[in-house]
Amino acid sequence: MFFQHSPEVWAAHPGLVAGLLYAEGVAGKPRADLPLAELHAAARQRLTGGTEASFPEIQAWRRAFARMGLAPTRYRCASESLLRRLRTDGELPEVHPLVDLGNAVSAAYAIPVGILDVARIGGGIEVRSARGDERYLTFAGAEEHPDPGEVIFADPDGRAHARRWTNRQSGWSAVRDDTATILVVVEAMHDGAARDVPRVLDAIAGELARGWSAPSRTALLTPTAQRFEF
């Protein structure tokens, strides 16, 4: 299996820093408490200095969405949506331990974190422009087709595992109760991304080891090393 960005994506977004994490043996509940409260508190503390829209991590994704022709305040990257919900509702919903961990880390670092069930992504994922005939499954179970030119997570079977890049994940490969092997995708474009993306990977890897005794394999993708195989 593989994960990669198309050359077109790298050319259009040269500031992209992408980190990948592969882990097996993460089924069931963690055997140690996850630091969700601490991560949420870190995000709330940062929000006391201004809304999420002022964060450089979020501003970089807003500029990227604008370059893609998307209204940044209509289509928000995942980390901005989480921070906005945390600021307005005071908390994040509990979904699944792995998802809750990814969401908490994403909010604390203001960086999008996607977690995919490896058993459900076919032969691999390429982040590329959509043709328009790919199939996207909403969490409500409805099928959609991405707009031509929209950046998606595409597998070789024509399924879109994310729409509008970091805006909305698909139900195809969402974490479920029987998920045992995961691929974590961390992407950022702000000036400190090369420093922060490895920190996000380390934070997640540490909690997977502590909670599930699961070792992780990580990698950083670059324009000269565009593919992660697992």
Sequence and secondary structure as in RCSB ss.txt:
>XXXX:A:sequence
MFFQHSPEVWAAHPGLVAGLLYAEGVAGKPRADLPLAELHAAARQRLTGGTEASFPEIQAWRRAFARMGLAPTRY
RCASESLLRRLRTDGELPEVHPLVDLGNAVSAAYAIPVGILDVARIGGGIEVRSARGDERYLTFAGAEEHPDPGE
VIFADPDGRAHARRWTNRQSGWSAVRDDTATILVVVEAMHDGAARDVPRVLDAIAGELARGWSAPSRTALLTPTA
QRFEF
>XXXX:A:secstr
 EEEE HHHHHH TT EEEEEEEE   S  SS   HHHHHHHHHHHHTTS GGGSHHHHHHHHHHHHTT  TTTS
  HHHHHHHHHHHHSS     HHHHHHHHHHHHHT  EEEEEGGGSTTEEEEEE  S  EEE TTS EE   TT 
EEEE TTSEEEEETTTTEE STT   TT  EEEEEEEE STTHHHHHHHHHHHHHHHHHHHH   EEEEEEBTTB
 EEE 
